[in-house]
Amino acid sequence: HQEIMSDFKKTLKDNRWACWLALACLVVPMFASYFFDDMFSSLSELFKNPQALELGWNMEDYGYYASGYSFLCIWGGLIVCGVLLDKFGVRLVGSIFVGMMVFGAALVTFAISAGFHPSASLTLAYVGCMLFGLGSEIAGVSVTRSIAKWFKGRNMALAMGLQLSIARFGTATAILVAPMIVRQKAAGEIYTLAETNRPVLIGLAVLALGAVLWAVFVAMDAKFDRQSGTSDKVETAEEDKFRFGDIGKVLSNPRFLMIALLCVTFYCCVIRFKKFGVSILLPLFGVDLDVATVLLAMIPFFTILFTPLFGALVD
């Protein structure tokens, strides 16, 4: 065991630039995921007037579509896929779910570009968003685990902070860019499918690039394991293996419940606010679209700026 750990550290030391190259490959899928998830956040005002959209969705339809991201995640998808990730490794399971993320995004793109009836396009987009959401979340877990492996004994918290910072930059980019490529129209003019699907096409293209870079990382990781004699699977002791009875112990832990409540509050109040932020800010403060967009983009701003700094301090 000591020899393996020695080789592990030596490999990291001899390939210090490879660690940052691996991180560069890992952050692009996360940037793309956050961009695609928030591509309509600063365009939510459009759904108040479905008659002006060839897509035909109203505000309720848009909210229904956005909720698809979490559906599979909250019904056990994350737990099951997390177990699979430990058992079969990051390269296999992570690749499956990066592929699911891209496939789900492609399904959303097809749904809102093909000219279907609004109800049909919404149903298909919802299914695509479900697949994209589960794939994105498991891809995120895979990226975090991979960073922990590659930066073991090095600037791990800094690397994780940079990953989160760049991912949140995907959110900010989507919020700021979407109104630039789907310009406001005068009353009575129609937004065509070719106009409203521009953010989706850009998001899908960046996701495809992220999938390519994920494949590069997988090749690097496999070579890394061959050189160091390590594995991307988790060897679990018998007493530490998952048992359904453990769920009750976790759910009865007051510390866990407080942390979970904090996370639920954050996701309800902040993350969901982004989806409708512009349509709320415009009438509330009487500002124009450009100002409302900048205000909404401020939500991830301090995460982008300070997360790497705090990561460095943790290290």
C-alpha positions as a Markdown table, in Angstrom:
| # | Residue | x | y | z |
|---|---|---|---|---|
| 1 | His | 0.0 | 0.0 | 0.0 |
| 2 | Gln | 2.8 | 2.4 | 0.9 |
| 3 | Glu | 4.5 | 1.7 | -2.5 |
| 4 | Ile | 1.3 | 2.4 | -4.4 |
| 5 | Met | 0.8 | 5.7 | -2.5 |
| 6 | Ser | 4.4 | 6.6 | -3.1 |
| 7 | Asp | 4.0 | 6.0 | -6.8 |
| 8 | Phe | 0.7 | 7.9 | -6.8 |
| 9 | Lys | 2.4 | 11.0 | -5.3 |
| 10 | Lys | 5.4 | 10.6 | -7.6 |
| 11 | Thr | 3.1 | 10.5 | -10.6 |
| 12 | Leu | 1.3 | 13.6 | -9.5 |
| 13 | Lys | 4.6 | 15.4 | -8.9 |
| 14 | Asp | 6.1 | 14.4 | -12.2 |
| 15 | Asn | 2.9 | 15.5 | -14.0 |
| 16 | Arg | 2.0 | 18.7 | -12.2 |
| 17 | Trp | 1.0 | 20.4 | -15.5 |
| 18 | Ala | -1.1 | 17.3 | -16.4 |
| 19 | Cys | -3.3 | 18.0 | -13.3 |
| 20 | Trp | -4.2 | 21.4 | -14.6 |
| 21 | Leu | -4.7 | 20.1 | -18.1 |
| 22 | Ala | -7.1 | 17.5 | -16.6 |
| 23 | Leu | -8.9 | 20.3 | -14.8 |
| 24 | Ala | -9.2 | 22.3 | -18.0 |
| 25 | Cys | -10.9 | 19.2 | -19.6 |
| 26 | Leu | -13.2 | 18.8 | -16.7 |
| 27 | Val | -14.4 | 22.4 | -16.3 |
| 28 | Val | -15.8 | 22.8 | -19.9 |
| 29 | Pro | -18.6 | 20.2 | -19.5 |
| 30 | Met | -19.6 | 22.0 | -16.3 |
| 31 | Phe | -19.5 | 25.4 | -17.9 |
| 32 | Ala | -21.7 | 24.0 | -20.7 |
| 33 | Ser | -24.1 | 22.4 | -18.3 |
| 34 | Tyr | -24.7 | 25.6 | -16.4 |
| 35 | Phe | -25.0 | 27.6 | -19.6 |
| 36 | Phe | -27.6 | 25.2 | -21.0 |
| 37 | Asp | -29.6 | 25.1 | -17.8 |
| 38 | Asp | -29.9 | 29.0 | -17.6 |
| 39 | Met | -30.1 | 29.8 | -21.3 |
| 40 | Phe | -33.7 | 31.1 | -21.0 |
| 41 | Ser | -33.3 | 32.7 | -17.5 |
| 42 | Ser | -33.0 | 36.2 | -18.9 |
| 43 | Leu | -35.6 | 35.6 | -21.6 |
| 44 | Ser | -38.4 | 34.6 | -19.3 |
| 45 | Glu | -40.2 | 37.8 | -20.0 |
| 46 | Leu | -41.0 | 36.4 | -23.5 |
| 47 | Phe | -43.2 | 33.7 | -22.1 |
| 48 | Lys | -45.6 | 36.3 | -20.6 |
| 49 | Asn | -46.9 | 36.8 | -24.2 |
| 50 | Pro | -47.2 | 33.3 | -25.9 |
| 51 | Gln | -49.0 | 34.9 | -28.8 |
| 52 | Ala | -45.8 | 36.6 | -29.8 |
| 53 | Leu | -43.8 | 33.2 | -29.8 |
| 54 | Glu | -43.9 | 30.8 | -32.6 |
| 55 | Leu | -42.9 | 28.3 | -29.9 |
| 56 | Gly | -46.3 | 29.0 | -28.2 |
| 57 | Trp | -45.2 | 28.4 | -24.6 |
| 58 | Asn | -46.6 | 30.5 | -21.8 |
| 59 | Met | -45.0 | 31.2 | -18.4 |
| 60 | Glu | -46.6 | 28.1 | -16.9 |
| 61 | Asp | -45.2 | 26.0 | -19.7 |
| 62 | Tyr | -41.7 | 27.4 | -19.2 |
| 63 | Gly | -41.8 | 26.7 | -15.5 |
| 64 | Tyr | -43.0 | 23.1 | -16.2 |
| 65 | Tyr | -40.1 | 22.6 | -18.6 |
| 66 | Ala | -37.5 | 24.0 | -16.2 |
| 67 | Ser | -38.8 | 21.7 | -13.4 |
| 68 | Gly | -37.9 | 18.7 | -15.5 |
| 69 | Tyr | -34.2 | 19.2 | -14.6 |
| 70 | Ser | -34.8 | 17.9 | -11.1 |
| 71 | Phe | -37.4 | 15.2 | -11.6 |
| 72 | Leu | -35.2 | 12.1 | -12.0 |
| 73 | Cys | -32.7 | 13.5 | -9.4 |
| 74 | Ile | -35.2 | 13.8 | -6.6 |
| 75 | Trp | -36.8 | 10.3 | -7.2 |
| 76 | Gly | -33.6 | 8.4 | -6.3 |
| 77 | Gly | -31.6 | 8.9 | -9.5 |
| 78 | Leu | -28.7 | 10.6 | -7.8 |
| 79 | Ile | -28.5 | 7.9 | -5.1 |
| 80 | Val | -28.6 | 5.0 | -7.5 |
| 81 | Cys | -26.2 | 6.6 | -9.9 |
| 82 | Gly | -23.8 | 7.5 | -7.1 |
| 83 | Val | -23.7 | 3.8 | -6.1 |
| 84 | Leu | -23.0 | 2.9 | -9.7 |
| 85 | Leu | -20.3 | 5.5 | -9.9 |
| 86 | Asp | -18.4 | 4.0 | -6.9 |
| 87 | Lys | -18.8 | 0.5 | -8.1 |
| 88 | Phe | -17.9 | 0.9 | -11.8 |
| 89 | Gly | -15.8 | 3.9 | -11.8 |
| 90 | Val | -15.7 | 7.5 | -13.1 |
| 91 | Arg | -14.6 | 6.7 | -16.6 |
| 92 | Leu | -17.4 | 4.3 | -17.4 |
| 93 | Val | -20.3 | 5.8 | -15.5 |
| 94 | Gly | -19.2 | 9.4 | -15.9 |
| 95 | Ser | -19.0 | 8.9 | -19.7 |
| 96 | Ile | -22.5 | 7.4 | -19.8 |
| 97 | Phe | -24.0 | 10.4 | -17.9 |
| 98 | Val | -22.0 | 13.0 | -19.9 |
| 99 | Gly | -23.5 | 11.3 | -22.9 |
| 100 | Met | -27.0 | 11.5 | -21.3 |
| 101 | Met | -26.5 | 15.2 | -20.6 |
| 102 | Val | -25.6 | 15.9 | -24.3 |
| 103 | Phe | -28.4 | 13.6 | -25.5 |
| 104 | Gly | -31.0 | 15.3 | -23.3 |
| 105 | Ala | -29.8 | 18.7 | -24.5 |
| 106 | Ala | -30.1 | 17.5 | -28.1 |
| 107 | Leu | -33.7 | 16.3 | -27.4 |
| 108 | Val | -34.6 | 19.7 | -26.0 |
| 109 | Thr | -33.0 | 21.4 | -29.1 |
| 110 | Phe | -35.1 | 19.2 | -31.4 |
| 111 | Ala | -38.3 | 19.7 | -29.4 |
| 112 | Ile | -38.1 | 23.5 | -29.6 |
| 113 | Ser | -36.8 | 23.7 | -33.2 |
| 114 | Ala | -39.0 | 21.3 | -35.1 |
| 115 | Gly | -42.2 | 23.3 | -35.2 |
| 116 | Phe | -44.3 | 20.8 | -33.2 |
| 117 | His | -47.6 | 21.8 | -31.5 |
| 118 | Pro | -46.8 | 23.7 | -28.2 |
| 119 | Ser | -48.0 | 20.8 | -26.0 |
| 120 | Ala | -46.0 | 18.2 | -28.0 |
| 121 | Ser | -42.8 | 20.3 | -28.0 |
| 122 | Leu | -43.3 | 20.9 | -24.3 |
| 123 | Thr | -43.6 | 17.2 | -23.5 |
| 124 | Leu | -40.6 | 16.3 | -25.6 |
| 125 | Ala | -38.5 | 19.1 | -24.1 |
| 126 | Tyr | -39.5 | 18.1 | -20.6 |
| 127 | Val | -38.2 | 14.5 | -21.2 |
| 128 | Gly | -35.0 | 16.0 | -22.7 |
| 129 | Cys | -34.6 | 18.3 | -19.7 |
| 130 | Met | -35.1 | 15.3 | -17.3 |
| 131 | Leu | -32.3 | 13.4 | -19.0 |
| 132 | Phe | -30.1 | 16.5 | -19.2 |
| 133 | Gly | -30.6 | 17.2 | -15.5 |
| 134 | Leu | -29.7 | 13.7 | -14.2 |
| 135 | Gly | -26.8 | 13.5 | -16.6 |
| 136 | Ser | -25.6 | 17.0 | -15.6 |
| 137 | Glu | -25.7 | 16.2 | -11.8 |
| 138 | Ile | -23.9 | 12.9 | -12.1 |
| 139 | Ala | -21.4 | 14.5 | -14.4 |
| 140 | Gly | -20.8 | 17.0 | -11.7 |
| 141 | Val | -20.2 | 14.3 | -9.1 |
| 142 | Ser | -17.8 | 12.6 | -11.5 |
| 143 | Val | -15.9 | 15.8 | -12.0 |
| 144 | Thr | -15.6 | 16.4 | -8.3 |
| 145 | Arg | -14.4 | 12.9 | -7.7 |
| 146 | Ser | -11.9 | 13.2 | -10.5 |
| 147 | Ile | -10.5 | 16.5 | -9.1 |
| 148 | Ala | -10.1 | 14.9 | -5.7 |
| 149 | Lys | -8.2 | 12.1 | -7.3 |
| 150 | Trp | -5.9 | 14.2 | -9.5 |
| 151 | Phe | -5.2 | 16.9 | -6.9 |
| 152 | Lys | -4.7 | 14.6 | -4.0 |
| 153 | Gly | -1.8 | 16.1 | -1.9 |
| 154 | Arg | -2.0 | 19.3 | -4.0 |
| 155 | Asn | -4.2 | 22.4 | -4.3 |
| 156 | Met | -7.4 | 20.4 | -4.2 |
| 157 | Ala | -9.7 | 23.1 | -2.7 |
| 158 | Leu | -8.3 | 25.6 | -5.1 |
| 159 | Ala | -9.0 | 23.3 | -8.1 |
| 160 | Met | -12.6 | 22.6 | -6.8 |
| 161 | Gly | -13.1 | 26.4 | -6.3 |
| 162 | Leu | -11.9 | 27.1 | -9.9 |
| 163 | Gln | -14.2 | 24.4 | -11.2 |
| 164 | Leu | -17.2 | 25.9 | -9.5 |
| 165 | Ser | -16.2 | 29.4 | -10.5 |
| 166 | Ile | -16.0 | 28.5 | -14.1 |
| 167 | Ala | -19.3 | 26.5 | -13.9 |
| 168 | Arg | -21.1 | 29.6 | -12.4 |
| 169 | Phe | -19.5 | 31.7 | -15.2 |
| 170 | Gly | -21.5 | 29.5 | -17.5 |
| 171 | Thr | -24.6 | 30.8 | -15.7 |
| 172 | Ala | -23.5 | 34.4 | -15.9 |
| 173 | Thr | -22.6 | 34.0 | -19.6 |
| 174 | Ala | -26.0 | 32.5 | -20.4 |
| 175 | Ile | -27.8 | 35.3 | -18.6 |
| 176 | Leu | -25.8 | 38.1 | -20.3 |
| 177 | Val | -25.6 | 36.6 | -23.8 |
| 178 | Ala | -29.1 | 35.3 | -24.4 |
| 179 | Pro | -30.8 | 38.8 | -24.7 |
| 180 | Met | -28.0 | 39.8 | -27.2 |
| 181 | Ile | -28.8 | 36.9 | -29.5 |
| 182 | Val | -32.6 | 37.1 | -29.1 |
| 183 | Arg | -33.2 | 40.8 | -29.4 |
| 184 | Gln | -36.3 | 42.5 | -28.1 |
| 185 | Lys | -39.0 | 43.2 | -30.7 |
| 186 | Ala | -41.7 | 45.8 | -30.9 |
| 187 | Ala | -45.2 | 44.9 | -29.8 |
| 188 | Gly | -47.0 | 42.7 | -32.4 |
| 189 | Glu | -43.9 | 41.2 | -33.9 |
| 190 | Ile | -43.4 | 37.4 | -33.7 |
| 191 | Tyr | -40.3 | 35.6 | -32.3 |
| 192 | Thr | -39.7 | 32.8 | -34.7 |
| 193 | Leu | -38.3 | 29.4 | -33.8 |
| 194 | Ala | -35.1 | 30.3 | -35.6 |
| 195 | Glu | -34.7 | 33.1 | -33.1 |
| 196 | Thr | -35.7 | 31.5 | -29.8 |
| 197 | Asn | -33.6 | 28.4 | -30.4 |
| 198 | Arg | -30.3 | 30.3 | -30.9 |
| 199 | Pro | -29.3 | 30.0 | -27.2 |
| 200 | Val | -30.1 | 26.3 | -27.3 |
| 201 | Leu | -28.0 | 25.7 | -30.4 |
| 202 | Ile | -25.0 | 27.5 | -28.8 |
| 203 | Gly | -25.5 | 25.6 | -25.5 |
| 204 | Leu | -25.6 | 22.3 | -27.4 |
| 205 | Ala | -22.4 | 23.2 | -29.3 |
| 206 | Val | -20.6 | 24.0 | -26.1 |
| 207 | Leu | -21.9 | 20.7 | -24.5 |
| 208 | Ala | -20.5 | 18.8 | -27.5 |
| 209 | Leu | -17.1 | 20.4 | -27.0 |
| 210 | Gly | -17.4 | 19.5 | -23.3 |
| 211 | Ala | -18.0 | 15.8 | -24.3 |
| 212 | Val | -15.0 | 15.8 | -26.5 |
| 213 | Leu | -12.8 | 17.2 | -23.7 |
| 214 | Trp | -14.3 | 14.7 | -21.3 |
| 215 | Ala | -13.1 | 11.9 | -23.6 |
| 216 | Val | -9.6 | 13.5 | -23.6 |
| 217 | Phe | -9.8 | 13.4 | -19.8 |
| 218 | Val | -10.9 | 9.7 | -19.8 |
| 219 | Ala | -7.9 | 8.8 | -21.9 |
| 220 | Met | -5.6 | 10.8 | -19.5 |
| 221 | Asp | -7.1 | 9.2 | -16.5 |
| 222 | Ala | -6.8 | 5.6 | -17.9 |
| 223 | Lys | -3.1 | 6.3 | -18.6 |
| 224 | Phe | -2.7 | 7.8 | -15.1 |
| 225 | Asp | -4.1 | 4.6 | -13.5 |
| 226 | Arg | -1.8 | 2.4 | -15.6 |
| 227 | Gln | 1.2 | 4.4 | -14.6 |
| 228 | Ser | 0.4 | 4.6 | -10.9 |
| 229 | Gly | -1.4 | 1.3 | -10.3 |
| 230 | Thr | -4.5 | 3.0 | -9.0 |
| 231 | Ser | -8.2 | 2.6 | -10.0 |
| 232 | Asp | -11.1 | 4.9 | -10.5 |
| 233 | Lys | -13.4 | 2.5 | -8.6 |
| 234 | Val | -14.0 | 2.7 | -4.9 |
| 235 | Glu | -13.0 | -0.4 | -2.8 |
| 236 | Thr | -15.6 | -0.4 | 0.1 |
| 237 | Ala | -15.0 | -2.3 | 3.3 |
| 238 | Glu | -17.8 | -4.7 | 4.2 |
| 239 | Glu | -18.9 | -2.6 | 7.2 |
| 240 | Asp | -19.0 | 0.5 | 5.0 |
| 241 | Lys | -21.2 | -0.9 | 2.2 |
| 242 | Phe | -24.5 | 0.8 | 1.5 |
| 243 | Arg | -27.6 | -0.5 | 3.3 |
| 244 | Phe | -31.1 | 0.8 | 3.0 |
| 245 | Gly | -31.3 | 0.9 | 6.8 |
| 246 | Asp | -28.6 | 3.6 | 6.8 |
| 247 | Ile | -31.1 | 6.0 | 5.1 |
| 248 | Gly | -33.1 | 6.2 | 8.4 |
| 249 | Lys | -30.0 | 6.9 | 10.4 |
| 250 | Val | -29.1 | 9.8 | 8.0 |
| 251 | Leu | -32.6 | 11.2 | 8.0 |
| 252 | Ser | -32.8 | 11.2 | 11.8 |
| 253 | Asn | -29.5 | 13.1 | 12.1 |
| 254 | Pro | -30.3 | 16.7 | 13.2 |
| 255 | Arg | -27.1 | 18.1 | 11.7 |
| 256 | Phe | -27.9 | 16.5 | 8.3 |
| 257 | Leu | -31.4 | 17.9 | 8.5 |
| 258 | Met | -30.2 | 21.4 | 9.2 |
| 259 | Ile | -27.7 | 21.3 | 6.3 |
| 260 | Ala | -30.4 | 19.8 | 4.0 |
| 261 | Leu | -32.9 | 22.5 | 5.0 |
| 262 | Leu | -30.3 | 25.2 | 4.2 |
| 263 | Cys | -29.7 | 23.6 | 0.8 |
| 264 | Val | -33.5 | 23.3 | 0.1 |
| 265 | Thr | -34.0 | 27.0 | 1.0 |
| 266 | Phe | -31.1 | 28.1 | -1.2 |
| 267 | Tyr | -32.4 | 26.1 | -4.2 |
| 268 | Cys | -36.0 | 27.2 | -3.7 |
| 269 | Cys | -35.2 | 30.9 | -3.2 |
| 270 | Val | -32.1 | 31.6 | -5.2 |
| 271 | Ile | -31.6 | 29.0 | -7.9 |
| 272 | Arg | -35.3 | 29.0 | -9.0 |
| 273 | Phe | -35.4 | 32.8 | -8.8 |
| 274 | Lys | -33.0 | 32.9 | -11.7 |
| 275 | Lys | -35.5 | 31.2 | -14.0 |
| 276 | Phe | -38.0 | 34.0 | -13.6 |
| 277 | Gly | -35.7 | 36.8 | -12.4 |
| 278 | Val | -35.9 | 39.2 | -15.4 |
| 279 | Ser | -39.7 | 38.9 | -15.6 |
| 280 | Ile | -39.9 | 39.7 | -11.8 |
| 281 | Leu | -37.3 | 42.6 | -11.9 |
| 282 | Leu | -38.7 | 44.4 | -14.9 |
| 283 | Pro | -42.1 | 45.3 | -13.4 |
| 284 | Leu | -40.9 | 45.4 | -9.8 |
| 285 | Phe | -38.2 | 48.1 | -10.4 |
| 286 | Gly | -39.4 | 49.6 | -13.7 |
| 287 | Val | -35.9 | 49.0 | -15.3 |
| 288 | Asp | -35.2 | 48.1 | -18.9 |
| 289 | Leu | -34.1 | 44.7 | -20.0 |
| 290 | Asp | -30.3 | 45.4 | -20.0 |
| 291 | Val | -30.3 | 46.6 | -16.4 |
| 292 | Ala | -32.5 | 43.6 | -15.3 |
| 293 | Thr | -30.1 | 41.2 | -17.0 |
| 294 | Val | -27.1 | 42.7 | -15.3 |
| 295 | Leu | -28.9 | 42.5 | -11.9 |
| 296 | Leu | -29.7 | 38.8 | -12.5 |
| 297 | Ala | -26.1 | 38.1 | -13.6 |
| 298 | Met | -24.9 | 39.4 | -10.2 |
| 299 | Ile | -26.3 | 36.3 | -8.5 |
| 300 | Pro | -23.3 | 34.1 | -9.5 |
| 301 | Phe | -20.8 | 37.0 | -9.6 |
| 302 | Phe | -19.3 | 36.7 | -6.1 |
| 303 | Thr | -19.2 | 32.9 | -6.5 |
| 304 | Ile | -17.1 | 33.4 | -9.7 |
| 305 | Leu | -14.9 | 35.9 | -8.0 |
| 306 | Phe | -14.3 | 34.5 | -4.5 |
| 307 | Thr | -14.7 | 30.7 | -4.7 |
| 308 | Pro | -11.1 | 30.1 | -6.0 |
| 309 | Leu | -9.8 | 32.6 | -3.3 |
| 310 | Phe | -11.5 | 30.7 | -0.5 |
| 311 | Gly | -10.4 | 27.4 | -2.0 |
| 312 | Ala | -6.8 | 28.6 | -1.9 |
| 313 | Leu | -7.3 | 29.7 | 1.8 |
| 314 | Val | -8.7 | 26.3 | 2.6 |
| 315 | Asp | -5.6 | 24.7 | 1.1 |
